[in-house]
Amino acid sequence: MKRSECIKKIRTEKEWDLAVIGGGASGLGVALDAISRGLSVVLVEKADFAKGTSSRSTKLLHGGVRYLAQGDVALVYEALKERGLMMKNAPHVTGKQSFVIPIYSFWDRLKYGVGLKVYDLMAGRLRIGKSTWISKKEVADKIPTIKQKGLLGGVMYYDGQFDDARLAINLAQTCTNLGGCILNYMGVVNLKKDEKGFLNGVQVQDQLNGKFYEINAKAVVNATGVFVDEILRMDNPAASKSIRPSQGAHLVLDISFLGGKDALMIPETSDGRVLFGIPWHNKLLLGTTDTLRKNPKIEPRALSQEIDFILETCAGYLTKPPTRDDVLSVFAGLRPLAVPKGKGAPTKEISRSHKVTVADSHLISIIGGKWTTFRRMGEDTVDVLADLNLVKVLKSTSENIKMHGFPNGRSMEGHMAIYGDDALSIQELIDDDPSLGLKLHPNFLNTKAEVVWMVRNEMAVKVEDVLARRMRILFLDAKATIQMCPEVSKIMRTELDTDEEWENNENKEFQKMAEKYLITF
């Protein structure tokens, strides 16, 4: 996956079947499904792949226990099926995670015990584990830091976990392998229309050098998440609002605050949500919140009250309550929730289901949804495209596509496992040049070779691309990334054949951004 080759494609290709705007979960899902159905596809992303919401999830592949409690059975069925497909097609970036719900009342034992049995049954043949009742001692063994006063036992169940941004990179690579043209840092500045007012392409600008390109396409999909309304207004300045952004904040701490490999699920918080404590890349991920925000931002920041809410909720369950000083990284994402028909519904009650709309200009927009159902979102969107008869569309085969990196007996263990089939190629770089095997930071196993690989094969063009979304360390330990930045920028400068000014600017820009992942208020 090389950016220069994709730019050459958009300069020489006369017309594409489909142009997709947005390189997050929904846009990549649309591109994957469209390519599986025989369409020529170009996808453009204004920033980096998964720069926004799609790198800031709670890292869960789940049907949604909470959605089941709300009666949204159809969404749960759909998500459980998609969870199974994703775990089958991308085993190197997904996995099974056990969860423990501590039980302090007989009513909760009945409610969650029965509810999770239903959850098991709904997963059918794609079930990944069986929920069971465990004793007080077993709960304490699995989560040594749990408060035991009044504890009756717990319910243990299983769900999926994944690395969201790594999956996005693999999706982009998969689409490229299948003939698609996938570009980051390429922003849409104008929608092209024919004399009848129907869309026939987009005008884009390279965010790295300012150059403009014309892309002709028979159809255009707007898959820009919380920014979907910006494209809708670009098409029609009078377009009504379709998105209600809801912010979810997360805190990352040392894994010792949980004490084991099992995740903690707090089933009911003071605002009626659930809160998770999940082992992730040898750290503890705590979240999330649900806070209505008016203006979407590409780099949203967790509010002070969100941080307090997470810490205070955990303090009610853990014998070693975390404080602000213990937080290694804090990040927030904005969920692109579809505006409901009725007014005033709290965001936790707004369905995470998606919908597809078509404007008079034939602009197709995918609104709402979540990572677990990204593939189905893509399929539904391409189904709508098929109904418009703008292009010939075959039957979807995206259910059976194995993601780039799928380990065909070549996978490695440890932190390299997440690269799947690519891990041995990274090791070959080290074999050829042992200096590339040196670690970037004493607290992390990541090596210089990984930076080289990311620039050459994963379209990383900025330090942030490497440390935030490909290595994920910004989300694990913000201070560590500030220390790693100079070495990473030095390696990238050589690989990108750029100059000292570029290196200095990258160091300054990344440090400024990384400080936003630290609690300083």
N, C-alpha and C positions, 0 to 999 in steps of 0.2 A: 504494500500500500504506500505509494509514493505520490506526494503532492504535485510534483512537477509533471508527472505523467497524466494526472487527472486534469490539470490546467491545459495541457496540450489537447486533451480530449474535448474540452468545452470550446476550445478555439477552432477545432476542425469538424466536429459533429454538426451536421446541418440541422437536424431536428431530433429531439428525444420524444419517446412516448409519454414520459412523465418526469416532471421536475418536482422534487420534494423540498420544502423549506423547513429546516429544523433538523438538527443532528442529535436529538435526545432519544429517549425510549420510543416515543410514538413515531417520530420521523424515520428512525432506523427500522422500526417494525413495518412501516408502510413500504419502505424501499425493499426490504427482504421479501415481503409477500409479492410485491409487483414483479420483482426479478424472477421469482419462482413461477410466475404465470406468463413468462415470455416477453415481458416489457423491457424496453431500454430505459434506464433510470439514471438521472443525475440528482444528487442530493447536495444541498449547500447549507452550511451552518455558519452563522455570523461569528461565533467564538470557537471554542474547541468542542469536540464531541462530549456530550454529557456535562458541559460546563455548568448548566443550571441545575434544575430540580433532579435530573436523572443521575447525578453523582451524590445526592444528599438525602437519600432514602434511609429507612431503618434497616436496610439490607435483608429484608425478609421476602421470601417467595411463599405467599400464604393465601389461603382461601379467604381468611378474615373471620376469626372467631367472633369479633365484634359485629360484623355485618350479619352473621347468622343470628345473633341476639336481636338485631334490628329487623329481622324477617326478610332480608334481601337474599333469599335462597338462590335465585338465578345467578346472581353475581358470585356467590360462594361456589356453586357448581362449576361455573366457567373458570374461575380462578384456580380451583383445585386441579382441573384438567390441565390448564396451562402450566401450573407449577410442575406437574409430572413431566410434561413435554420438555420444559426448559431444563430440568434436571437430567433428562435423558440425552438431550442434544448438546448440552454444555456442562459436562460433569466436572471440568477443571475449574470452573468459576462458580459452581453451585455445590451444595451439600446438605445433608440432613442435620437438623439441629434439634436436640431435646430441650423441652421447656418444663419448668416446674411452676405450678400455681400453688402457693402456700394457702392452706385452708384453715380458717379460724372460727368457722361456724358450721353447724350441721346442714343449714340451708345451702350454704355455698358448696358444701360437698355434694349435695344432690344436684344443684343447678349446674355446676361445671362438670361433674362426672357424667351426667346424662347428655349435656350439650356437646361435650367432646366425643362421646360415642357416636352421636349423630354426625359430627364432623368427620369421624373416621369412615362411617358408612358412605357418606357423600363422595369421598375420594375414590371409592370403588377400587378397581384394579391398580389405580395410580396411588394408592395409599402408601405412605413411606414409614409408617410406624403405628403401633396400637396404643391408645391412651389407657392408662392404668392408675389405680389408687395406690399411693405409697404412704408408708407410715411416717410418723413424726421423726423417728430416727433416720429413716431413709432420706427425708427432706434435708435434715441437718448434715448428713453425709455428702449429699450432692451440692448443697449450698451452705458451707460451713459458717457463713456470716449472717445467716437468717436469724431473726429474732424468734425465740422459741416460746415466749410467754403466751399462753392461750393457743398455741399451734396444735391442731388436731392431726395434721398430716398434710398430704398434698395430692394434686392430680398431675400426672406426668403425661405429656403428649409430644407429638413431633410435627415439625413444619420444615419448610425449606429456608435456606440462607444463601446469599450470593454476594458477589462483589459487583455493585451496580456499574461503576465506571469501567471496570475491566471488561464486563460483558458488552458495554457499548463499543469499546474499541474492537472487540472480537466480532461484533455485528458489522461494524464498518469494514473490517477486513474480509468478512464472509461475503458481503455485497460486492466488494471489489473483486474478489476471487471469481465471482459468478458473472462478472462483466459490467457491473455498475460503476458509476463515476461518483465517488464520495469525497467531498471537500470540506475541510474546516477553514475557519477564518475567511469565509466568503459570504458577505452579507448582501441580502436583497435590498436594492435601493428603489426599484420600480417594477411594477407588474405590466407586462406587455399585453396589448389587446388589439384585436383586428377591427375592421371597420364596423362590425356589428356589436362590438363591445364584449366579445368573448375573449377569454385569456388565451394567449398563444405563446407564452414564455415569460421570462423574468430578466431584468437587468441586474447584474451583481457587481460588487466591488471587492477586490482583494484587500482585506483589512491589514495586510502586511506591507504592501507597496502602493496601494491606492489605485491600481489599474482596474479598468472597467471591462466587463464582458457581457455579450448578449447571448442568452440561452433560449433557443426556440424549443417549445414543447407543446404537444397536443393537449396536455392536461397539467394542472398545477395543484399540489396539495399543500395546505397550510398546516404544519405540524409543529408549531412553535411553543407549545405548552402554555405557560402563563402569559406569554407575549402574543397569543393568537389574535387578540383584538387589534394589535398594531397592524398586522397584515390585513385583517378584515377592513380596517379603516383606510389602509392604503388602496384597497379595492373600491371601497365605498365609504367616504368620509362620514356618512350618516348611519353607518352600521351600529346596531345596538350592542351593548355589553354582553358578552357570552361567558366570561370567566369570573369566578370569585376566588381570588388567591387566598389560600390558607397556609400559614407558616407552621412548619414543624421544626423544632429545635432539638439538637442532640448534644450530649456531653460525652467525652471520651476520657476514661480513667485507667489506672493500672488494673490489671485483671484481679489483683489481690482483694479488691473490694467485693468481689463476688466469691472468689475462692475455689471455683471448680470449672468444669467444662460445660455444665448444664446452664441454660439460660433461665432467667427469672421473668415470670410474667405476673405483674400486679394487675389483677382483673378489673379493679374499679378505683379510679382516683377521685379527687375532690370535684373534678369537672366532668365526671362520668365517662372518661376515656380509660384506656388501658395504658400501662407503662411497661416497657421492656428493658431488661438488663441483659445484654447479649455479648458473649465472647466473639470478638471479631479481630482477626490478625493479631492474636495474643494480647489484645487490649479489651476493655469493657466499654461497650456502647450503651448509653442510657438515653431513652427517648420514647415517645416524642410528645410534642405539644400540638395544639390546634388553635392558632390565633389568626383571626381575620385581618388581612392587610389590604389596604386600598390600592397602593401603587407597587406593582411588581418590580423587583430589582434583580440584576444578574448576580449580585453578591449580597444577598440579604444577611442581616446580622441578628443573632438571637437577642431577644429583649431581656432586660434584667429580671423581669417577673417570670419569664420562661425558665431561666436558669434556676431561680429560687424555687419554682414549682417542682422541677425535676429533683433537685437536691432535697427539698423538704419531704417529697413523697418517698424517696428512697430511705430517708432517715427513719420513717415509720416502720421499715421492714428490715433494715440492716443493723447489725450490732456495731459496725464500724461505719458510721455515716460519713459520706464524702463531703468535702467543703469546696469552696471556689478555688482554694489553693491547690487542690488535688487534681483539678481539671487540666488535662494535657492538650486538649483541643475542643473547641466549641464551634459547631456549624449549624446552619439553618437552611431549609429548602422551602420552596413555595409550591404547594399542590395546585394543579390547574383544575379546580373543581368547577363543573358546569353550573351556571346559575340556575337554581331551581325555579319552577313555575310559581310556587308560593313564595312569599317574602318572609324574612325573619327567621328562617331555619338556622340553628347553630351549625357550624361547619362539620362537627362530628356526626351530624345526622344527614348531611348531604351525601348522596350516593357517590361512591368512587367509580361507578360505571361510566362508560364513555358514550359519546354520540357523535355522529357525522352529519355535517350540514353542507348544503350546496347553495352558493350565492347565484344571483342572476347571471353573473359573468362566468359561471361554471367553476368558480374557485371552491375547491373542496377543503373543508376544515375538519380536523379531528379534535374534539374537545373533551377534556376530562380524562379519566382512566388512571391506570397505575402500572408499575413495572411488571408485575406478575402477568398481566394480560396484554403485554405489548404486542405479541404476535397476533392475537385475536383482533386487537385494535387495527393492526395493519390489514388483516384480511377483510374486516368489515369495511374499511375505507376503500380498498381496491374493489370490493363488491359494488360500492356506490359508483365508482368510476366506470365499472362495466355497464351499469344501468344507464349511464349517460351516452353510451355508444360512441365515445370519442376515439377509442382504440379497441382493437381486438384483444380480449382478455381470456386466458385459459383458466382451467381449474387450479385452485391454490394447492401448492405442494410444500408450503413453508413448514408444515408440521414435521416433516421428515428431514429437514436440512440440519446437518451437524455443523455447529459453530466452528469457526477458525480456531485452531488449537486443540480440537478434539483429540484426546490422547489415544492414538492407535498403537498402544503398547510402547510408546516412547516417552512417557511422562517421567518426571523427576519428583522427588519428595521434598518436604520442607517448604520454604517460602517460594521456591521455583515452581512448585506444582501448579500455581495459578496460570503459568504460561502454557500449560498443556504440552502439545507437540512441539512448540517453539523452544521449550526449555533447553533441549539438547543443542539447538542452533546457537543459543546464547552461550552455552558451555563451550562450543567450538571457538567462539570469539576469544574466550579466556585461554583455551589451549594454544591458539595462535599467538596470543599476546598476554602472558601471565600477569602483566601489570593491570590488566582490565579486571582481574579477579579481586582487586583490593576493595574493601568495604568503603562506602561513602560516609558512614557514621558508626561509631563503636556500639551503639545500641540497636542497630538494625543490620540485617544480613545482606541488604541490597548492595550490588557491586557496580563498578564503573561500566562493566560490559552491558548491563541492563539499559543504561542511558544511551549507549551507542546503538543498541538494538532498537530502542524506542524512536530515535531520530531516523534511523534507516528504514524501519519497517512499520512503525505505528503512527506516523505523521505527527510526531511531537516537534513543535517548532519554538516553544517557549519553555522556560524553566518550570513555570506553573503547570504546563501540560505533563511534565515528567513527575514532579513531586506531589501534585494534587490528584491527578486522575489515572496515571499509569502505575505509579508506585504506591499511591494512596497515603503517603506518610504525612502530608499536611493535615489529613483528617485523623491521624493517629497521635501525632506529637508535633505541634506547630513550632516549638522552640528548636527541635531537632532539624526541621527543614531549613530554618534560618541559618543554621550552622552548615548544612549540606549545600546550600545554594551556590557558594562560590566555586566549589569543585564541579558541580553539575553544569554551571554556565560555561566553565572553562572547557569541559568535554564537548558541550554542544557547539561552542564557538568553532572548534576544530571541525566537527562533523558537518556543520552548516556552512563552513568556509566563509565566516563573517569576520568582524573586526573587534577591536578592544572597546570601541564605543558601544557596540551592541551588548557586549558582555557586561559592561558597567551599568548600562540602562536596565538590563534584565535583573541584575543583583538588586538595584534600587527598587524596581517595580515589585519584585517578588517579596522582598522584605516588608514593604509597605502593606502588601496584601496579606502576608502571613500573620502579621500582627493583629489582624482582625479576627483571627482564629484563637486568640488568647483572651482571657477574661481580664480586662483592664479597667473595669468599672464596678 
